[in-house]
Amino acid sequence: MPKFHCVVDTSALLKRYRDEAGTEIIRTLFNREDCAIHVLNVSIPEVTGAFVRWQLDGMLKPVQRDALLKLFIEDIKEYRVIIHNITHRNIVKTDDIWDNSISVQPPKQPGISRQVKCPKCGQSFSENVNSYNRRIGPVDVLVLSVCLEIQKAYGKAYLFSSDGHMLNIAAQKLGIKIHNPETLHHLPF
């Protein structure tokens, strides 16, 4: 039975398949027998799409892309990664996560002003818009929801991501243990 339950977002998972900052940490994680690596089912098209993008960008030849796809499929078939299907339980938790990741700019501070052109007369004018602090994306909200579910089931969940904002929300507002593979020199467990 795994001792450590690690949720890996897509950007961290891709480090297994391409050499970049954090690759060694992710590959070490994959080699640990005591770690369960959880990946969301919505990450599958993101991973395969990255392989295609790398080929289109000239970083891979078609045969290399095929090899990466084969390795990814083997990781799934051999249970090196546990595919976590999104359910209603995850979706129910997303409202709390959204609330923790978005805050409206306080009213005492001026809003953002932008120049807008009238589509009818072509005259320019300034328009004030509400300013929101950075928020996490929809897939990241689901990643955090899965982390909370795994944390509830196993007592601890470890999130591996390079997204600083998501890591801050996870640690500061949701109580999830976080790790950025790009800044680690060794696994902390």
Number of C-alpha atoms within 10 A of each C-alpha: 7 11 12 18 20 26 27 24 22 23 16 23 24 21 19 21 18 13 10 11 15 22 19 19 22 22 14 12 18 18 11 13 12 13 18 20 24 25 22 20 13 16 19 16 11 14 19 17 12 16 24 19 14 17 16 12 10 10 13 16 14 15 10 14 19 14 14 19 17 12 14 21 16 13 14 15 12 10 13 19 23 18 17 16 11 15 10 7 11 19 13 11 17 19 13 12 20 16 10 16 20 14 13 10 14 11 9 6 8 12 15 13 13 10 10 12 12 10 8 6 7 9 9 11 11 11 12 11 11 12 16 13 10 11 17 19 12 10 14 18 23 21 28 25 24 27 27 22 17 18 18 11 10 12 11 19 23 21 28 24 23 21 14 11 13 21 22 15 21 25 14 13 12 17 15 20 17 21 20 16 21 18 11 13 10 13 12 6 6
